Amino acid sequence: MTTPASTPGADRIVQDYDLDAPPQKVWRAISIPELRAHWLPAADLAAAEPASVTPGRELSYRMREQAPPFTESLVTFTIAPNTTGGTRLRVVHRRMAAANDRSGAMMRAA
């Protein structure tokens, strides 16, 4: 595994990893709940099911911080074969509004 390259942004962090494992093995580690729980516990997820899935290629999970302000984020894992027979794993962590954020517009009944 190589050291990740990180690209910070105002609302996201992008990290790229080159792994020795083949893409099929990496896919299993991110998509099968019992395997994923070894490195990403279900308690850190805002929902048990993935937010989106492109089988064998990309998977997104919604996450929520356990303490106020309960900020939510969307973490997307994208895998592709790399040039050495392993896997290029890209992790994009996008910050979303806090679950208790009331700064946005609110609808009112007439």
trRosetta pair geometry for C-beta under 8 A, 3 or more apart (Angstrom, degrees):
i j d omega theta_ij theta_ji phi_ij phi_ji
1 17 6.1 -14 -159 -173 97 108
1 18 6.8 161 -146 83 45 58
1 19 5.5 -1 -100 -109 86 61
1 20 6.7 -85 -50 -9 61 87
2 17 6.5 170 60 -155 77 56
2 18 4.5 36 13 43 116 101
4 15 4.1 4 179 -169 136 105
4 16 6.1 147 -153 62 74 42
4 17 5.2 -39 -93 -73 88 81
4 91 7.9 -34 -138 36 141 112
5 15 6.8 155 71 -149 45 52
5 16 4.8 -6 47 46 98 101
6 13 6.2 -20 -161 -171 102 96
6 14 6.8 146 -155 78 48 53
6 15 5.1 -14 -96 -94 75 82
7 13 7.4 151 74 -162 52 47
7 14 4.2 -9 53 57 101 108
7 15 7.9 -167 19 -69 68 40
8 12 7.9 166 -161 94 42 51
8 13 5.7 -17 -109 -109 63 77
9 12 4.4 11 55 56 120 81
9 13 7.1 -157 26 -72 77 35
9 14 7.3 52 -11 -9 110 98
11 94 6.0 31 135 -157 92 75
11 95 4.9 -121 -163 50 74 96
12 92 6.0 -4 -172 -174 123 88
12 93 6.3 156 -155 81 66 52
12 94 4.5 -21 -97 -99 101 68
12 95 6.9 -145 -73 7 49 75
13 92 7.5 168 83 -152 48 44
13 93 4.6 -2 53 54 95 106
14 90 6.8 -14 -167 -170 91 98
14 91 7.4 158 -154 84 43 53
14 92 5.2 -7 -105 -105 78 78
14 93 7.9 -162 -72 23 35 68
15 90 7.3 159 84 -155 47 51
15 91 4.7 -8 59 58 97 100
15 93 7.9 25 4 -4 102 103
16 88 6.6 -15 -167 -172 99 94
16 89 7.3 152 -157 83 48 51
16 90 5.2 -17 -102 -102 75 76
16 91 7.9 -169 -75 22 30 69
17 88 7.3 154 81 -159 49 47
17 89 4.5 -13 61 61 101 100
17 90 7.8 -174 23 -76 69 32
17 91 7.4 33 -2 -6 108 104
18 82 5.3 79 -137 -102 97 171
18 84 7.2 68 177 30 123 124
18 86 6.2 88 174 90 78 131
18 87 7.5 162 -156 85 46 45
18 88 5.8 -23 -101 -101 68 66
18 89 7.8 -179 -83 20 19 75
19 26 6.0 124 73 -84 153 128
19 82 7.9 149 45 1 57 133
19 86 5.1 -162 93 168 54 119
19 87 4.6 -11 58 61 105 94
19 88 7.8 -178 18 -83 79 18
19 89 5.7 41 -13 -9 119 116
20 84 7.8 -58 -118 110 59 122
20 86 4.8 -91 -135 -105 20 133
21 25 4.3 -106 175 84 116 129
21 26 5.3 140 98 -52 118 86
21 29 7.9 56 110 -9 162 137
21 86 6.1 69 49 -148 31 89
21 87 5.9 -24 82 9 73 119
22 25 5.2 93 60 8 74 102
22 26 7.3 -145 98 -3 38 90
22 81 7.8 -12 -154 -111 69 89
22 85 7.1 -47 -93 159 82 75
22 86 6.8 -112 -82 -133 36 40
22 87 6.5 99 176 -45 18 102
23 26 5.6 -59 -145 41 36 110
23 27 6.0 41 156 -26 70 104
23 56 7.3 59 144 -172 117 83
23 79 5.2 140 -142 145 93 121
23 80 6.9 -27 -102 -165 131 10
23 81 5.5 -74 -34 -71 126 69
23 87 4.7 139 -83 -101 61 110
24 27 5.7 -50 -148 32 29 115
24 28 6.7 33 153 -20 61 102
24 56 7.8 -22 -102 -132 63 95
25 28 5.8 -50 -153 31 33 112
25 29 6.6 32 150 -19 63 106
25 87 7.8 -140 62 -24 86 140
26 29 5.6 -56 -152 35 35 113
26 30 6.6 16 157 -6 68 108
26 79 5.2 160 104 -123 129 146
26 87 4.5 -122 -11 86 152 176
26 89 6.1 -143 -169 -77 144 117
27 30 6.3 -69 -149 44 29 97
27 31 5.6 -3 167 3 69 125
27 56 5.6 -18 -117 -125 154 48
27 79 6.0 -131 -70 48 79 156
28 31 6.4 -74 -127 49 21 94
28 32 5.3 -2 -173 -1 67 121
28 35 5.9 33 142 52 81 169
29 32 7.4 -32 -93 38 13 93
29 35 5.1 -114 -124 143 46 123
29 36 6.7 119 163 -81 49 59
29 38 8.0 -67 -153 51 90 117
29 39 7.5 26 173 24 106 129
30 36 6.0 65 -150 -98 28 104
30 59 5.5 158 134 55 117 143
30 77 4.9 -133 -155 99 153 160
30 79 7.5 -179 21 -35 145 127
31 36 7.1 168 31 -52 9 122
31 50 7.7 -29 -129 -47 74 142
31 53 7.5 85 -126 -132 112 120
31 59 5.7 -154 -87 -81 87 158
32 35 4.3 55 79 21 105 111
32 36 6.3 172 78 -16 48 90
33 36 5.5 -57 -133 41 29 112
33 37 6.1 40 163 -34 64 103
33 42 7.1 31 -163 -77 106 112
33 48 7.7 7 -113 -176 137 89
34 37 6.0 -44 -149 20 26 117
35 38 6.2 -40 -174 8 42 113
36 39 6.9 -85 -169 53 44 81
36 40 5.2 -42 169 57 88 103
37 40 6.9 -82 -105 74 25 56
37 41 5.8 51 -154 -116 72 49
37 42 6.0 -20 -107 -26 102 87
40 44 6.3 -106 -173 62 72 130
40 45 7.5 74 151 -54 102 100
40 61 7.3 124 156 52 146 167
41 44 5.3 99 71 -1 80 99
41 45 7.9 -143 108 -9 51 87
42 45 5.5 -53 -159 24 48 117
42 48 6.4 11 -152 -116 113 79
43 66 7.4 12 153 -81 99 127
44 63 5.5 -11 150 -143 85 107
44 64 7.8 174 179 52 46 53
44 66 7.7 -73 -109 -42 58 103
45 48 6.4 109 105 -92 139 32
45 61 5.6 -75 -122 178 105 119
45 62 6.8 85 -168 79 74 62
45 63 5.8 -71 -114 -104 42 64
45 64 7.6 42 150 18 22 81
46 62 4.0 -63 51 120 119 103
46 63 5.8 160 -17 -144 91 8
46 64 3.9 96 -85 -21 96 107
46 72 5.8 27 -68 -129 152 108
47 51 7.0 108 56 -71 130 76
47 61 7.7 -162 62 -161 81 72
47 62 5.3 48 18 54 101 115
50 53 5.1 87 92 -56 145 98
50 59 5.3 -78 -135 -166 147 90
50 60 6.0 111 -177 69 94 52
50 61 5.7 -74 -123 -83 67 68
51 60 4.4 -59 62 105 104 104
51 61 6.2 151 -2 -123 95 17
51 62 5.0 102 -60 -33 123 91
51 74 6.2 -63 40 -135 165 104
52 58 7.5 -8 112 119 100 101
52 59 7.4 -179 92 -147 60 36
52 60 4.6 28 45 35 88 116
52 76 7.9 -8 62 -113 109 102
53 58 7.3 167 -155 93 35 63
53 59 5.4 10 -113 -111 74 76
53 60 7.7 -136 -64 26 47 70
54 57 4.5 -44 108 68 107 109
54 58 4.2 33 41 47 110 93
54 59 7.5 -131 37 -60 62 52
56 79 7.8 -102 165 71 48 113
57 78 6.7 -6 160 -149 69 73
57 79 6.5 -147 -148 58 32 75
57 80 7.4 33 -140 -76 79 74
58 76 6.4 1 -171 -176 102 100
58 77 6.9 167 -150 86 53 53
58 78 4.7 -8 -103 -104 93 76
58 79 7.5 -171 -75 19 48 66
59 76 7.3 164 86 -152 38 57
59 77 5.1 -10 61 57 88 100
60 74 5.7 4 -175 -179 117 98
60 75 6.7 159 -152 82 64 43
60 76 4.3 -23 -96 -97 92 78
60 77 7.5 180 -81 17 42 66
61 74 7.5 166 82 -154 38 54
61 75 5.3 -14 59 60 86 96
62 72 6.2 -8 -174 -171 97 111
62 73 7.5 159 -156 82 53 40
62 74 5.8 -30 -100 -100 63 70
62 96 8.0 -24 -142 15 94 150
63 72 6.8 156 83 -155 48 60
63 73 5.1 -15 61 61 98 88
63 74 7.6 171 18 -91 78 21
63 75 5.8 33 -9 -6 122 115
64 70 5.8 1 -178 -174 103 81
64 71 7.3 171 -149 87 57 37
64 72 4.9 -24 -97 -99 78 78
64 73 7.9 173 -80 19 36 66
64 99 6.2 30 -141 -40 124 129
65 69 7.6 57 66 67 132 50
65 70 5.7 -160 68 -131 86 29
65 71 4.9 42 4 46 123 77
65 72 7.8 -123 6 -69 75 36
66 70 7.8 -4 -155 -109 5 72
67 70 7.3 -149 96 -67 23 59
68 100 7.1 -37 -131 40 89 140
69 98 3.9 -32 133 -138 108 153
69 99 7.8 173 148 39 68 69
69 100 6.0 -130 -170 56 77 101
69 101 6.9 66 162 -67 125 80
70 98 5.4 99 74 -169 69 88
70 99 4.1 -55 120 33 123 111
70 100 5.6 82 45 0 123 98
71 95 6.5 -27 174 -153 122 96
71 96 7.3 148 179 67 73 63
71 97 7.8 -131 -138 146 67 22
71 98 4.7 -53 -89 -95 58 78
71 99 7.7 -145 -86 -7 12 75
72 96 4.4 -37 92 70 92 116
72 97 6.8 9 43 71 101 48
72 98 7.0 145 3 -124 75 26
72 99 5.9 95 -35 -55 109 83
73 93 5.7 12 165 -176 137 82
73 94 6.0 162 -164 82 81 46
73 95 5.2 -43 -103 -106 97 42
73 96 5.7 176 -98 9 33 86
74 93 7.8 163 82 -154 45 41
74 94 4.8 -9 57 59 91 104
74 96 6.2 76 -17 -38 89 120
75 91 6.6 -9 -171 -169 96 92
75 92 7.2 164 -153 83 47 50
75 93 5.0 -6 -106 -106 85 73
75 94 7.7 -171 -77 23 38 67
76 90 8.0 -4 108 109 88 90
76 91 7.4 158 80 -153 50 43
76 92 4.6 -7 56 56 100 100
76 94 7.5 27 -2 -1 103 106
77 89 6.6 -22 -163 -165 91 96
77 90 7.4 151 -156 79 41 54
77 91 5.8 -9 -102 -102 70 73
78 89 7.4 148 77 -157 50 46
78 90 4.4 -10 58 57 102 104
78 92 7.5 30 -3 -2 108 105
79 87 5.4 -21 -160 -169 104 119
79 88 7.1 149 -155 77 50 55
79 89 5.5 -14 -100 -101 79 70
79 90 7.8 -165 -74 22 34 71
80 87 7.1 136 70 -157 33 69
80 88 5.0 -17 65 57 86 103
81 85 7.5 -29 -164 -139 101 24
81 86 7.7 142 -156 87 60 30
81 87 6.6 -63 -112 -105 36 54
81 88 7.3 30 107 10 16 88
82 85 7.5 -35 73 37 77 21
82 86 5.1 -10 44 73 115 78
82 87 6.0 93 -7 165 99 4
82 88 4.4 121 -74 -42 99 88
97 101 4.5 -110 175 41 102 150
97 104 7.0 -14 -131 -34 160 126
98 101 4.1 121 58 -44 86 99
101 104 6.7 66 122 -8 102 96
102 106 7.3 3 -164 -61 84 122
